[in-house]
Amino acid sequence: MSNDSIYTHRRNEDGAFDSICWLCFAAVVRSKPESELAEYEKAHRCDSTSMAEEDKSTRDPLEHLVH
């Protein structure tokens, strides 16, 4: 998967851009100008700990009651 397809850029009211990783949903960097985002995106590594926490939060909270 290319870097272009796993990041989305969001422009903020102040003109800065956020780069969001679609794999781990982390905000990778906030920058003005948008052209600087790619450098940080290349260096980004998804944090498997936060991804695991995300998986837990999407489970049914009553799942443990089902036998």
Secondary structure, DSSP 8 states (H G I E B T S, - for coil): --HHHHEEEEE-TTS-EEEEETTT--EEEEESSGGGHHHHHHH----HHHHHHHHHHTS-TTGGG--
